[in-house]
């Protein structure tokens, strides 16, 4: 295979203890610029009159239509909750109105595919024990200035469940993520308490199987990182981010990986692909 595990024992210890790991300077400035430029081009090509689907982790309104479900194997565009006025018109240019683009950038776009299937990412996954990993979703997140929506406390395994659970989030900062522009927050060690609830899909649509617990905000710590840093997130880690009320965006490229060896993709996940994703290795 020619790929070697890239994490040190200290890094693995931090990840296993905290439930997340920050890897500074994971991506070069050139790599970041190529992804940002490519997204700029994709936005130029996007016609906002073709969809008005809003992405919100509070209402999950997006998860009621086919545009969202079909995005699992496409490059689709989702608006910020506060992007439109009362008459349904955009309040700012389209490039400042999009919440995220997903969920198959890693598969369908050569620039994002190059990063997503790089040896350095494979080496990281090998260190974490993945035998035959696939990227089950990828998305470009904008956290727009002034209107960048809140992401409520959640665990990635809730949405991307395998039996046994194997999801890991890989969150690459394409801009500095700070307290001001809506950085990630996490409860260190919360992954050790297991999965709290699942987000499932059935003939009536999508829903959580249990209500959300109430979390004490004092338990969360900010994860401020510089552009180029990768945050590796355990699937059971409770994490969130607040609204971006600043004048500075907070772009990120986010991947979620699951294993396909020794585990089973849950049939009641929201993602129901027609074609299985290609393994990164294995």
BAFI-3210 file (N, C-alpha, C; in Angstrom, 3 decimals, decimal comma, padded with zeros to 6 digits):
// residues 282
n [1|2|3|4|5|6|7|8|9|10|11|12|13|14|15|16|17|18|19|20|21|22|23|24|25|26|27|28|29|30|31|32|33|34|35|36|37|38|39|40|41|42|43|44|45|46|47|48|49|50|51|52|53|54|55|56|57|58|59|60|61|62|63|64|65|66|67|68|69|70|71|72|73|74|75|76|77|78|79|80|81|82|83|84|85|86|87|88|89|90|91|92|93|94|95|96|97|98|99|100|101|102|103|104|105|106|107|108|109|110|111|112|113|114|115|116|117|118|119|120|121|122|123|124|125|126|127|128|129|130|131|132|133|134|135|136|137|138|139|140|141|142|143|144|145|146|147|148|149|150|151|152|153|154|155|156|157|158|159|160|161|162|163|164|165|166|167|168|169|170|171|172|173|174|175|176|177|178|179|180|181|182|183|184|185|186|187|188|189|190|191|192|193|194|195|196|197|198|199|200|201|202|203|204|205|206|207|208|209|210|211|212|213|214|215|216|217|218|219|220|221|222|223|224|225|226|227|228|229|230|231|232|233|234|235|236|237|238|239|240|241|242|243|244|245|246|247|248|249|250|251|252|253|254|255|256|257|258|259|260|261|262|263|264|265|266|267|268|269|270|271|272|273|274|275|276|277|278|279|280|281|282]
n.u [000,835|002,017|001,483|001,933|001,317|000,762|000,541|001,901|002,653|002,057|000,253|-001,852|-002,558|-003,499|-005,735|-007,269|-007,755|-008,901|-010,753|-010,532|-008,176|-005,801|-004,086|-001,616|-000,742|-001,385|-002,243|-000,874|-000,363|-000,710|-002,280|-004,600|-005,352|-005,921|-008,232|-009,999|-010,124|-011,206|-013,744|-014,769|-015,041|-016,975|-019,132|-019,505|-020,550|-022,931|-026,435|-028,609|-031,354|-032,193|-032,536|-033,681|-032,976|-032,515|-029,987|-030,112|-029,200|-030,828|-033,598|-033,653|-034,910|-034,019|-033,793|-036,065|-036,526|-036,055|-033,847|-031,938|-031,587|-030,638|-028,237|-026,224|-024,753|-023,925|-022,884|-024,110|-025,917|-026,485|-028,379|-027,782|-029,673|-030,473|-030,287|-032,239|-034,759|-038,014|-039,588|-038,474|-036,191|-032,661|-030,593|-028,038|-025,092|-024,912|-022,601|-022,115|-024,168|-024,423|-024,583|-023,373|-021,679|-022,242|-022,724|-020,655|-018,148|-015,547|-015,560|-016,480|-015,238|-012,138|-010,156|-010,855|-010,924|-008,253|-007,028|-008,579|-007,939|-005,294|-001,959|-001,199|-003,579|-004,509|-002,498|-003,007|-005,546|-004,873|-003,304|-005,308|-006,520|-008,161|-009,323|-010,513|-011,348|-013,956|-014,931|-017,771|-019,211|-018,637|-017,983|-018,038|-017,799|-019,018|-019,586|-020,671|-019,958|-021,598|-024,081|-023,594|-024,647|-025,544|-024,257|-025,656|-025,016|-023,722|-023,132|-021,130|-021,514|-024,226|-025,472|-024,188|-024,054|-022,502|-022,403|-020,232|-019,858|-018,007|-017,331|-015,304|-014,607|-013,063|-011,807|-010,915|-009,388|-009,800|-009,558|-008,466|-009,875|-011,690|-012,645|-014,211|-015,212|-016,643|-015,526|-014,935|-016,304|-015,803|-016,566|-014,184|-013,220|-015,808|-016,499|-016,132|-018,400|-020,123|-022,610|-025,289|-027,779|-029,618|-029,941|-032,330|-033,744|-036,881|-040,009|-041,493|-039,807|-037,075|-035,711|-034,768|-034,101|-034,327|-034,851|-032,666|-030,059|-029,587|-026,896|-024,163|-022,832|-020,446|-018,843|-017,779|-014,940|-013,121|-011,980|-009,720|-008,123|-005,478|-005,514|-005,141|-004,824|-005,787|-008,566|-009,158|-011,857|-013,466|-016,131|-018,054|-017,701|-018,924|-019,696|-019,814|-020,711|-020,905|-023,080|-021,839|-021,180|-019,473|-017,443|-015,902|-015,444|-015,471|-014,168|-014,194|-013,190|-014,784|-014,678|-016,190|-015,476|-015,966|-015,528|-015,449|-014,863|-015,476|-017,670|-021,038|-022,958|-025,595|-028,921|-030,914|-029,797|-029,558|-028,234|-028,452|-026,989|-026,839|-024,695|-021,940|-019,344|-015,919|-013,352|-010,713|-008,342|-007,280]
n.v [-001,208|001,198|003,279|004,846|004,845|007,996|009,328|010,200|008,466|010,155|011,952|010,203|009,489|011,926|012,269|010,000|010,571|013,183|013,148|014,604|016,017|018,445|019,230|021,129|023,181|021,262|021,435|023,069|026,589|026,883|024,690|025,238|027,641|026,698|025,158|027,095|028,837|027,128|026,648|029,205|029,417|027,400|028,574|030,783|029,537|028,556|028,766|030,595|030,570|028,039|026,552|026,895|025,850|025,766|025,383|024,217|023,445|023,610|023,548|021,570|021,728|021,474|018,781|017,676|017,497|016,304|017,388|017,696|014,967|013,800|015,065|013,594|012,276|014,265|017,637|020,035|023,013|024,905|027,265|029,908|030,298|032,889|034,190|035,174|037,723|038,874|038,585|036,537|037,051|037,221|038,727|039,564|039,284|036,191|034,698|035,289|034,160|031,447|028,567|026,019|023,696|020,575|016,981|015,537|016,455|015,473|013,367|014,142|016,472|017,466|019,023|019,006|016,294|015,593|016,494|015,024|012,404|012,212|011,103|011,900|012,156|009,550|008,253|009,268|008,132|005,454|005,333|005,665|003,269|002,445|000,130|-000,227|002,433|004,770|007,916|009,262|011,555|014,895|018,336|021,855|024,455|027,639|029,568|032,283|035,853|037,732|036,345|033,670|030,524|029,016|025,921|023,371|021,551|018,313|014,882|013,255|010,580|010,230|010,886|009,483|006,512|003,458|-000,079|-001,896|001,532|003,870|006,405|009,223|012,643|014,998|018,050|020,725|023,776|026,492|029,104|031,221|030,120|031,483|032,739|034,871|034,599|032,228|029,630|026,048|024,362|022,101|019,320|018,104|014,705|013,750|011,845|009,420|008,677|007,512|007,057|009,309|009,750|008,969|010,015|009,353|007,935|007,328|006,128|008,344|010,466|012,245|012,044|012,527|009,900|010,324|013,016|015,927|015,960|018,321|020,520|021,727|024,783|025,534|023,340|023,129|023,722|026,147|025,595|027,001|027,652|027,972|028,810|026,047|024,169|020,929|019,496|016,636|014,622|012,631|010,308|010,232|012,513|015,363|018,332|021,750|024,898|028,457|031,151|033,249|036,384|038,259|040,279|038,691|035,838|032,188|029,872|026,354|022,987|019,994|016,572|013,359|010,212|006,700|003,243|000,284|-002,256|-004,950|-003,795|-002,453|-000,417|001,507|000,939|002,777|005,284|008,763|009,106|007,415|005,857|005,320|004,228|002,686|004,417|004,724|002,951|004,544|003,300|-000,148]
n.w [000,000|000,662|002,414|005,521|009,040|010,538|012,943|016,120|019,230|021,333|020,147|019,548|022,116|023,138|021,469|022,159|024,814|024,962|022,897|020,658|018,330|017,526|014,655|013,694|010,845|008,893|006,308|003,444|002,636|-000,134|-000,834|000,610|-000,640|-003,218|-002,788|-001,809|-003,984|-005,898|-004,790|-004,972|-007,734|-008,161|-006,857|-008,464|-010,708|-009,760|-009,823|-008,029|-008,261|-008,664|-006,373|-002,984|-000,593|002,834|005,301|008,517|011,797|013,893|013,220|011,293|008,878|006,272|005,904|004,909|002,264|-001,166|-002,424|-000,443|000,400|-001,985|-002,230|-001,149|-003,040|-004,706|-005,675|-003,854|-002,889|000,012|001,783|004,208|007,217|007,768|005,371|003,660|003,003|004,208|001,981|000,640|-000,799|-001,449|000,989|000,746|-001,411|-003,343|-002,778|-000,161|001,134|001,313|003,346|003,364|001,136|-000,250|-000,693|-001,688|-002,522|-002,301|-004,028|-006,540|-007,368|-008,656|-007,298|-004,556|-004,226|-004,502|-002,109|-000,276|-000,745|-000,224|000,637|003,196|004,578|004,425|005,893|008,432|008,941|008,919|011,212|013,085|013,018|010,940|008,531|006,001|004,919|004,037|002,635|003,727|003,643|002,495|002,934|002,297|004,452|005,290|007,299|007,383|007,450|009,947|009,558|009,842|010,717|013,904|015,131|016,741|019,874|019,248|018,169|015,808|015,160|015,525|013,153|011,168|011,264|012,055|012,680|014,587|015,830|013,845|012,950|012,131|012,317|010,170|010,193|008,471|008,794|006,726|006,993|009,687|012,720|015,244|018,545|017,937|015,288|015,277|016,113|016,614|019,489|022,186|024,383|026,292|026,462|026,388|024,566|025,722|027,004|025,295|022,628|022,448|021,136|018,104|014,671|012,481|009,442|008,002|006,578|007,149|007,010|008,506|011,823|015,278|017,599|020,264|022,631|022,804|025,223|027,932|027,967|029,940|029,414|030,504|030,426|027,920|025,811|023,905|020,548|019,091|016,074|013,632|010,127|007,965|009,893|011,045|012,579|014,290|014,950|017,253|016,724|018,764|020,212|021,857|020,366|019,153|017,526|017,635|016,476|013,858|014,351|013,549|011,267|009,777|007,807|008,261|006,866|006,184|005,423|005,587|006,366|006,701|007,868|007,625|008,579|006,527|006,913|008,902|010,063|009,845|007,708|008,849|007,914|008,339|008,324|007,247|004,846|001,899|-000,353|-003,889|-005,175|-003,740|-001,942|-003,049|-001,386|000,475|000,913|001,245]
ca.u [000,000|002,917|001,032|002,368|000,650|001,489|000,372|002,808|001,951|001,541|-000,944|-002,911|-002,957|-004,335|-007,005|-008,029|-008,119|-009,771|-011,772|-010,182|-006,754|-005,487|-002,828|-001,310|-000,033|-001,638|-002,330|-000,030|-001,107|-001,052|-003,376|-005,771|-005,732|-006,508|-009,596|-010,815|-010,322|-012,122|-015,093|-015,174|-015,483|-018,236|-020,174|-019,761|-021,363|-024,196|-027,595|-029,401|-032,785|-032,501|-032,884|-033,649|-032,910|-031,775|-029,424|-030,191|-029,110|-031,857|-034,905|-033,465|-035,873|-033,401|-033,846|-037,410|-036,726|-035,216|-032,589|-031,006|-031,290|-029,851|-026,925|-025,242|-023,920|-023,844|-022,375|-025,336|-025,704|-027,470|-028,318|-027,866|-031,041|-030,776|-029,861|-033,368|-035,655|-039,385|-040,168|-037,772|-035,055|-031,380|-030,278|-026,646|-024,691|-025,030|-021,371|-022,161|-025,457|-024,397|-024,131|-022,407|-021,784|-021,956|-021,929|-019,754|-017,031|-014,358|-015,740|-016,842|-014,411|-010,729|-009,352|-011,166|-010,561|-006,798|-006,754|-009,318|-007,306|-003,845|-001,256|-001,154|-004,869|-004,527|-001,614|-003,743|-006,597|-004,194|-002,934|-006,514|-006,966|-009,089|-008,874|-011,023|-012,165|-014,580|-015,470|-019,216|-019,691|-017,663|-018,675|-017,341|-018,623|-018,618|-019,771|-020,650|-019,913|-022,870|-025,245|-023,159|-025,556|-025,117|-024,350|-025,978|-024,217|-024,067|-022,101|-021,176|-022,049|-025,686|-025,925|-023,437|-023,905|-022,183|-022,439|-020,089|-019,686|-016,626|-017,191|-014,365|-014,691|-011,796|-012,267|-009,754|-009,604|-009,298|-009,278|-008,335|-011,141|-011,477|-013,828|-015,003|-015,915|-017,423|-014,709|-015,518|-016,213|-015,973|-016,467|-013,097|-013,492|-017,226|-016,649|-016,057|-019,738|-020,886|-023,561|-026,458|-028,998|-029,400|-030,755|-032,683|-034,648|-037,861|-040,997|-042,044|-038,762|-035,943|-035,974|-033,936|-034,828|-034,475|-034,584|-031,286|-029,791|-029,156|-025,462|-023,670|-021,872|-019,150|-018,054|-017,184|-013,734|-012,981|-010,905|-009,276|-007,030|-005,021|-005,764|-004,222|-004,906|-006,816|-009,105|-009,632|-012,959|-014,060|-017,553|-018,919|-017,375|-019,955|-019,095|-020,762|-020,139|-021,903|-023,291|-020,762|-021,725|-018,359|-017,346|-014,919|-015,943|-014,702|-014,290|-013,606|-013,535|-015,061|-014,883|-016,538|-014,977|-016,374|-014,875|-016,352|-014,351|-015,817|-018,813|-022,150|-023,625|-026,988|-029,853|-031,810|-029,107|-030,174|-027,538|-028,741|-026,338|-027,118|-023,407|-021,061|-018,116|-014,669|-012,468|-009,479|-007,358|-007,761]
ca.v [000,000|002,351|004,306|004,541|005,612|009,258|009,916|009,745|007,895|011,297|012,447|009,215|009,583|013,142|011,988|009,033|011,188|014,349|012,920|015,386|016,314|019,536|019,046|022,425|023,192|020,016|021,812|024,197|027,750|026,642|023,724|025,987|028,591|025,970|024,775|028,309|029,324|026,210|026,904|030,484|029,102|026,662|029,544|031,585|028,724|028,197|029,630|030,514|030,414|026,606|025,985|027,830|024,997|026,347|024,394|024,635|022,322|023,815|023,097|020,456|021,939|020,992|017,321|017,254|017,504|015,414|018,075|017,332|013,536|013,497|015,715|012,604|011,885|015,426|018,890|020,813|024,297|025,141|028,656|030,255|030,525|034,330|034,739|035,728|038,663|038,378|038,296|035,410|037,504|037,238|040,033|039,869|038,500|034,731|034,157|035,537|033,637|029,984|027,964|024,967|022,966|019,160|016,256|014,630|017,210|014,620|012,360|014,705|017,623|017,038|019,770|018,481|014,870|015,498|016,580|013,995|011,092|012,398|010,142|012,355|011,830|008,092|007,905|009,605|007,132|004,199|005,461|005,548|001,884|002,149|-000,947|000,018|003,622|005,545|009,230|009,120|012,874|015,988|019,615|023,132|025,236|029,039|030,366|033,612|036,993|038,337|035,450|032,269|029,893|028,189|024,458|022,993|020,413|017,060|013,863|012,865|009,221|010,295|011,069|008,603|005,404|002,091|-001,045|-000,868|002,905|004,086|007,710|010,249|013,900|015,658|019,428|021,507|025,225|027,191|030,430|031,157|029,951|032,174|032,975|035,948|034,218|030,988|028,408|024,872|024,160|020,676|018,867|017,116|013,428|013,379|010,663|008,198|008,374|006,806|007,770|009,759|009,559|008,802|010,749|008,271|008,221|006,280|006,539|009,640|011,492|012,089|012,503|011,965|008,880|010,809|014,467|016,280|016,288|019,706|020,555|022,890|025,462|025,646|022,138|023,245|024,539|026,574|024,998|028,050|027,127|028,751|028,236|024,946|023,174|019,897|019,019|015,254|014,603|011,308|010,298|010,407|013,768|016,405|019,590|022,745|026,210|029,511|032,044|034,180|037,751|039,147|040,663|037,779|034,479|031,104|028,761|025,065|021,814|018,950|015,206|012,339|008,911|005,496|002,028|-000,670|-003,582|-005,354|-003,044|-002,379|000,880|001,373|001,179|003,897|006,573|009,649|008,871|006,128|006,006|004,345|003,598|002,784|005,179|003,971|003,016|005,336|002,222|-001,385]
ca.w [000,000|000,652|003,351|006,884|010,087|010,696|014,267|017,174|020,390|022,103|019,466|019,751|023,519|023,247|020,794|022,954|026,094|024,765|021,879|019,468|018,196|016,601|013,927|013,081|009,545|008,171|004,892|003,053|002,116|-001,545|-000,830|001,076|-001,694|-004,347|-002,416|-001,721|-005,358|-006,576|-004,290|-005,557|-009,095|-008,064|-006,502|-009,675|-011,626|-009,119|-010,062|-006,798|-008,536|-008,817|-005,066|-001,847|000,587|003,962|006,210|009,918|012,740|014,921|012,733|010,353|007,795|005,036|005,820|004,530|000,809|-001,973|-002,744|000,626|000,351|-003,186|-002,127|-000,682|-004,175|-005,600|-005,113|-003,673|-002,214|001,061|002,224|005,622|007,688|007,755|004,075|002,912|003,670|004,390|000,664|000,039|-001,613|-000,742|001,581|000,411|-002,593|-003,137|-002,184|001,281|001,571|001,376|004,596|003,039|-000,125|000,016|000,291|-002,414|-003,108|-002,334|-005,061|-007,833|-007,743|-008,606|-006,315|-003,226|-004,239|-004,327|-000,673|000,453|-000,963|-000,112|001,499|004,593|005,181|004,554|007,013|009,647|009,148|009,253|012,629|013,899|012,980|009,840|007,644|004,641|005,159|002,965|002,984|003,555|003,226|002,534|002,764|002,469|005,376|005,123|008,526|006,769|008,371|010,345|009,533|009,928|011,672|015,030|015,036|018,119|020,354|018,569|017,950|014,397|015,047|015,493|011,775|010,262|012,212|011,651|013,795|015,625|015,329|013,361|012,301|012,583|011,580|009,832|009,999|008,046|008,797|005,534|007,543|011,140|013,439|016,524|019,373|017,328|014,051|015,399|016,148|017,260|020,933|022,468|025,774|026,298|027,121|026,323|023,697|026,549|027,534|024,270|021,770|023,199|020,354|016,667|013,704|011,575|008,328|007,717|005,571|007,543|006,939|009,426|013,185|016,340|018,354|021,640|022,727|023,145|026,624|028,128|028,281|030,667|028,538|031,194|030,138|026,591|025,650|022,511|019,748|018,167|015,241|012,483|008,801|007,673|010,972|010,939|013,849|014,169|015,917|017,521|016,372|019,931|020,899|021,816|019,924|018,652|017,237|017,787|015,337|013,526|014,281|013,192|009,851|009,188|007,581|008,884|005,928|006,580|004,621|006,569|005,870|007,687|007,414|008,363|008,097|005,867|007,243|010,267|010,582|008,898|007,563|009,297|006,818|008,637|008,230|006,238|003,575|001,245|-001,644|-004,957|-005,452|-002,569|-002,182|-003,202|-000,222|000,333|000,795|001,853]
c.u [000,867|002,507|001,432|001,601|001,450|001,377|001,361|001,981|001,364|000,256|-002,124|-003,445|-003,866|-005,712|-007,876|-008,503|-009,164|-010,959|-011,582|-008,688|-006,592|-004,120|-002,537|-000,540|-000,200|-001,687|-001,471|-000,906|-001,544|-002,254|-004,688|-006,280|-006,408|-007,952|-010,512|-011,122|-011,315|-013,554|-015,636|-015,718|-016,822|-019,397|-020,522|-020,723|-022,753|-025,280|-028,525|-030,907|-033,192|-032,871|-032,884|-033,595|-031,991|-031,223|-029,466|-030,111|-030,133|-033,208|-034,826|-034,498|-035,349|-033,634|-035,233|-037,582|-035,710|-033,880|-031,528|-030,611|-030,377|-028,459|-025,837|-024,289|-023,762|-023,080|-023,573|-025,072|-026,847|-027,280|-028,304|-029,327|-031,437|-030,396|-030,971|-034,149|-037,065|-040,052|-039,457|-036,620|-033,781|-031,064|-028,857|-026,259|-024,701|-023,786|-021,319|-023,440|-025,462|-023,858|-023,067|-022,693|-021,402|-022,874|-020,934|-018,632|-015,801|-014,370|-015,797|-015,977|-012,933|-009,886|-009,589|-010,820|-009,065|-006,417|-007,337|-008,677|-005,779|-003,240|-001,272|-002,477|-004,991|-003,674|-002,260|-004,789|-006,021|-003,798|-004,123|-007,137|-007,952|-008,498|-009,284|-011,947|-012,776|-014,958|-016,961|-019,871|-018,550|-018,413|-017,745|-018,275|-018,106|-018,650|-019,692|-020,614|-021,319|-024,033|-024,878|-023,873|-024,872|-025,214|-024,507|-025,139|-024,683|-022,873|-022,230|-021,747|-023,576|-026,207|-025,340|-023,059|-023,527|-022,251|-021,242|-019,766|-018,215|-016,388|-016,107|-014,548|-013,298|-012,149|-011,054|-010,108|-008,972|-009,069|-009,079|-009,719|-010,934|-012,773|-014,771|-015,819|-016,545|-016,624|-015,495|-015,370|-016,475|-015,947|-015,396|-013,484|-014,930|-017,464|-016,666|-017,422|-020,642|-021,888|-024,847|-027,760|-028,655|-030,390|-031,078|-033,680|-035,588|-038,885|-041,628|-041,015|-037,631|-036,302|-034,936|-034,766|-035,034|-034,299|-033,130|-031,130|-029,484|-027,701|-025,133|-022,583|-020,497|-018,251|-017,334|-015,918|-013,613|-011,815|-010,531|-008,075|-006,702|-005,402|-004,706|-004,224|-006,030|-007,251|-009,693|-010,627|-013,527|-015,564|-018,509|-018,623|-018,526|-019,271|-020,154|-019,986|-021,256|-022,066|-022,057|-021,362|-020,654|-018,411|-016,392|-015,511|-015,021|-014,845|-013,582|-014,029|-013,626|-015,349|-015,362|-016,232|-015,588|-015,616|-015,914|-015,902|-014,705|-016,943|-019,858|-022,748|-025,104|-027,947|-030,788|-031,066|-029,776|-029,531|-027,853|-028,231|-026,783|-025,864|-022,521|-019,820|-016,893|-013,842|-011,200|-008,291|-007,975|-008,452]
c.v [001,254|003,479|003,879|005,407|006,846|009,881|009,329|009,160|009,014|011,841|011,488|009,268|010,791|012,884|011,055|009,613|012,287|014,065|013,787|015,694|017,434|019,275|020,332|022,233|021,864|020,282|023,040|025,370|027,553|025,707|024,415|026,917|027,879|025,565|025,991|028,858|028,436|026,434|028,217|030,264|028,357|027,593|030,442|030,854|028,424|029,231|029,535|030,354|028,941|025,938|027,083|027,044|025,612|025,210|024,955|023,414|022,473|023,254|021,834|020,493|021,385|019,502|016,795|017,209|016,638|016,052|017,720|015,863|013,191|014,111|014,756|012,198|013,017|016,564|019,830|022,000|024,560|026,543|028,778|030,567|031,997|034,997|035,496|036,762|038,088|037,994|037,152|035,796|037,501|038,645|040,478|039,021|036,996|034,148|034,349|034,974|032,136|029,509|026,915|024,395|021,519|018,279|015,313|015,385|016,331|013,649|012,983|015,872|017,281|017,755|019,221|016,999|014,697|015,557|015,379|012,624|011,195|011,365|010,576|012,080|010,317|007,637|008,176|008,535|005,767|004,193|005,249|004,151|001,537|001,112|-000,710|001,243|004,201|006,918|009,171|010,460|013,882|017,287|020,790|024,012|026,676|029,846|031,859|034,740|037,522|037,374|033,977|031,551|029,090|026,714|023,950|021,783|019,103|016,116|013,395|011,465|009,187|010,239|010,037|007,340|004,100|001,207|-001,974|000,501|003,182|005,487|008,573|011,481|014,476|017,069|020,314|022,993|025,845|028,669|030,249|031,036|030,456|032,251|033,959|035,456|032,820|029,708|027,247|024,977|022,677|020,430|017,781|015,852|012,948|012,158|009,366|007,778|007,712|007,685|008,057|009,473|009,439|009,624|009,767|008,731|007,037|006,819|007,895|010,774|011,206|012,635|011,902|010,950|009,266|012,327|014,729|016,482|017,790|019,676|021,830|023,546|025,611|024,446|022,214|024,106|024,933|025,865|026,032|027,524|028,082|028,048|027,180|023,870|022,188|019,503|017,634|015,029|013,185|011,379|010,487|011,695|014,760|017,728|020,480|023,945|027,238|030,302|032,902|035,570|038,759|039,502|039,740|036,385|033,453|029,861|027,512|024,002|020,636|017,623|014,334|010,977|007,809|004,307|001,136|-002,110|-003,894|-004,555|-002,920|-000,983|000,707|001,781|002,354|005,223|007,438|009,449|007,467|006,220|004,924|003,549|003,771|003,603|004,271|004,064|003,843|004,390|000,966|-002,304]
c.w [000,000|001,566|004,755|007,872|010,442|012,080|015,264|018,323|021,257|021,479|019,653|021,184|023,750|022,650|021,633|024,284|025,912|023,848|020,655|019,499|017,186|015,986|013,159|011,769|008,790|006,668|004,630|002,605|000,661|-001,671|-000,423|-000,020|-002,860|-004,036|-002,335|-003,115|-006,094|-006,103|-004,833|-006,978|-009,083|-007,719|-007,683|-010,609|-011,070|-009,392|-008,852|-007,035|-008,634|-007,503|-004,013|-000,540|001,639|004,810|007,620|010,823|013,865|014,474|011,883|009,223|006,469|004,813|005,455|003,019|000,074|-002,324|-001,713|000,533|-000,828|-003,143|-001,662|-001,790|-005,188|-004,917|-005,062|-002,758|-001,235|001,640|003,742|005,971|007,562|006,438|003,351|003,729|003,722|003,073|-000,046|-000,870|-000,785|-000,248|001,271|-000,803|-002,304|-002,467|-000,674|001,900|001,804|002,724|004,327|001,659|000,160|-000,819|-000,381|-003,134|-003,291|-003,512|-006,455|-008,288|-007,604|-007,559|-004,910|-003,121|-003,965|-002,845|000,061|000,330|-000,912|000,825|002,956|005,310|005,391|005,731|008,359|009,959|009,507|010,730|013,548|013,829|011,880|008,898|006,195|004,693|003,881|003,512|002,691|003,265|003,335|002,283|003,013|003,289|005,402|006,423|008,162|007,799|008,667|010,434|009,655|011,056|012,763|014,654|016,465|018,557|019,733|018,577|016,502|014,195|015,025|014,059|010,812|011,027|011,518|012,897|013,685|015,017|014,990|012,799|012,962|011,697|011,367|009,372|009,711|008,008|007,543|005,835|009,040|011,762|014,863|017,320|018,697|016,129|014,092|015,350|016,756|018,779|021,197|023,977|025,815|027,069|026,991|025,439|024,496|027,099|026,500|023,536|022,534|022,451|018,881|015,864|012,587|010,514|008,135|006,724|005,897|007,485|007,908|010,802|014,131|017,123|019,817|021,637|023,105|024,640|026,734|028,590|029,045|029,821|029,192|030,903|028,784|026,628|024,180|021,827|018,681|017,381|014,106|011,182|008,500|008,734|010,691|012,343|013,594|015,301|016,052|017,280|017,526|020,703|020,759|021,483|019,287|018,119|017,292|016,486|015,100|013,356|013,889|011,704|009,094|009,025|008,254|008,019|006,462|005,574|005,572|005,886|007,024|007,094|008,265|007,794|007,422|006,110|008,697|010,889|009,475|008,903|007,912|008,180|007,083|008,792|007,162|004,871|003,071|-000,189|-002,628|-005,293|-004,225|-002,890|-002,286|-001,926|-000,516|000,177|001,372|000,853]
res [x|x|x|x|x|x|x|x|x|x|x|x|x|x|x|x|x|x|x|x|x|x|x|x|x|x|x|x|x|x|x|x|x|x|x|x|x|x|x|x|x|x|x|x|x|x|x|x|x|x|x|x|x|x|x|x|x|x|x|x|x|x|x|x|x|x|x|x|x|x|x|x|x|x|x|x|x|x|x|x|x|x|x|x|x|x|x|x|x|x|x|x|x|x|x|x|x|x|x|x|x|x|x|x|x|x|x|x|x|x|x|x|x|x|x|x|x|x|x|x|x|x|x|x|x|x|x|x|x|x|x|x|x|x|x|x|x|x|x|x|x|x|x|x|x|x|x|x|x|x|x|x|x|x|x|x|x|x|x|x|x|x|x|x|x|x|x|x|x|x|x|x|x|x|x|x|x|x|x|x|x|x|x|x|x|x|x|x|x|x|x|x|x|x|x|x|x|x|x|x|x|x|x|x|x|x|x|x|x|x|x|x|x|x|x|x|x|x|x|x|x|x|x|x|x|x|x|x|x|x|x|x|x|x|x|x|x|x|x|x|x|x|x|x|x|x|x|x|x|x|x|x|x|x|x|x|x|x|x|x|x|x|x|x|x|x|x|x|x|x|x|x|x|x|x|x|x|x|x|x|x|x]
***
